[in-house]
Amino acid sequence: MPLALDIALGHLGRRKRQTLVSVLGVALGVGFFIGITALMRGFQTYFVRQVIDVAPHVVMKDEFRLPDVQPAAIAFAGGAVEVRGVKPRDTVRGIKEAGAKIAAVEVIPGVAVAPMLRGPALLRYGPRDTSVSIGGIEPERERRVTNIEKDMTEGRLEDLRATANGMIVGIGVAQRLGAEVGDTVTAVSPAGVAQSFRIVGIISTGVTAIDNSEAYVLLRLAQVLLDRPNVVNAIRMRLADVRQAEPLARRLETVFGYRTESWEESNRNILGLFVIQNAIMYSVVGAILLVAAFGIYNIISTVVHEKARDIAILKSLGFRAADIQRIFLLEGAMVGIAGAFAGWAVGLGLIELLAQVRFEQMGPVIQGRDRFLLAREWWPYLAGGGFALAAASVAAFIPARRASRLNPVEIVRGAA
Amino acid sequence: MTALLRAEGVSRVLPGPQPVTLVRDIDFALGAGEFVAVTGPSGSGKSSLLYLLGLLDRPTVGRVAIEGRDTAGMSDDELAGLRLARLGFVFQFHFLLPEFTTLDNLLIPMRRLGRWGEAEREERARALLASLGMAEAADKLPEQLSGGMRQRAAIARALANDPALLLADEPTGNLDTRNARIVFDIFERLVAEQGRSVVVVTHDQEQAARAPRQVRLVDGRIVHDSGA
């Protein structure tokens, strides 16, 4: 065993209780970091996966990011001409030549495409009614783009085709109407068209906003109901590699001009919230480790103070300042390493403990779940351990440097 | 002839609002195999002189040379290296590391120097302890030893790296007469049998008289040197 390590171990061995408390401090910091990270990341990855699963990765909408530039402004760019009181031309909304665009996107490998016409409607069942957002879909394409099929608790997606005027509704919609599969509801659109649909399926995504407001029918029927024949107002895409969503969205928008959003852009507010959430978590855990670092500083300082004589004799024996510093840095590092290992155990235990916790459902926040969502990842162990080691080293550095600068003559004089 | 140790015009002043002169204008040369006792009243600068000679402290004026090498331009690390290989210190307090057995205390400077392998180190350390009548104390902790044994263990540690010069600062200050005699017996043997040099600072006139060369310090000056 190296000499410095031997001496360092001797010092810590003499102060078992204080060493233990310091190790425990680090362990709690590391353990909570691991536990809380698992909790937060568990929820966040669940949420992101949910978003990626439920919603398409890229959506092209029938809108433009910027208003059209007036032809006069183009013709006389920088000129003295100003056109006032211009009103945009009233055009039929929808994505033009949607079929051609779908065909163009479809040839990109790893991309599935589905058209949709979405519009508002009122569903009525007996005396009850609720407003919904009707999505007109093509089941064969839809199932490759969204996970609507997986979220169906009753019925099948094919039933939209198999049944005349079939409709799939969110579970919240069905509950509000008091309707079940097999019941016939009436849909009324703002265009004034009323049509009967038979409920053939129920979806439950776990996202209340979707479950309470969405209904799906065949694209062709939606076009009739909304009185917009042959119109598609969203082209939705699913990618084999979700990380390609943003670049693809940007490319499509430049080529076709229509506003095209990736899932990241659509959920930017929530993803931004996660960043803040993580920042809060890391500062809290950082504070715990900071306190632990003070504990380490305390113990090493005490040892340096107590061992002033030993330091003096080691120096008079011919130990260099760097040798002395190494001894006390090692002591800090050992507390850090021991704390990191103990912290791993604490973290592991904390995760298992959290996994045991059951809670009664408090409203359909995350349906079908009565436990914490925990991410079991290896990197928090590495990060927590590394941070503990770094904090311990920094905490030990100051007293270690003080020890290395002790003047042996002063101590020897004082001890005589 | 090159002296083992030579101090020329050495003064040491502690800086401060009122500077304190510890020693002044010291000229001192020590040959191999010399046994010197430094005496003087309290505060006469005996210990300060020893720390300067032992390279623990640097002179404010003047220079100290070891084996012909001037130490003035050396870095702290170089001085530490010289102390490790060529010098041995014994103080009034034993300064044994309490966590380590006597044997391990002896091994610490040897491990730092790294001149010998592990087996040879232990063999040398045990032989050294045996030569000082301490063989049975090897595996005991310092707290289990008597005061005289501890001081002998400290001497053994000072000799661990086979130094040319042993410097002792009031080594018998905490010992009774019998143990004080044992310590000086050891010093005499080191000089006579092994040809080492010993400089011992003491206020014990009876023991000091055993050294062939006497140096007396008053107010930081050498007022008498029987060997000069």
Interface residues (C-beta under 8 A of the other chain):
Chain A: L3 I7 G10 H11 G13 R14 R309 D310 A312 I313 L314 K315 S316 L317 G318 F319 R320 A321 A322 D323 P408 V409 V412 R413 A415 A416
Chain B: S47 Y51 G54 L56 D57 D76 D77 A80 G81 L82 R83 L84 A85 L87 F89 F91 Q92 F93 F95 L97 P98 E99 F100 I108 P109 R111 R112 L113 R157 N161 D169 E170 G173
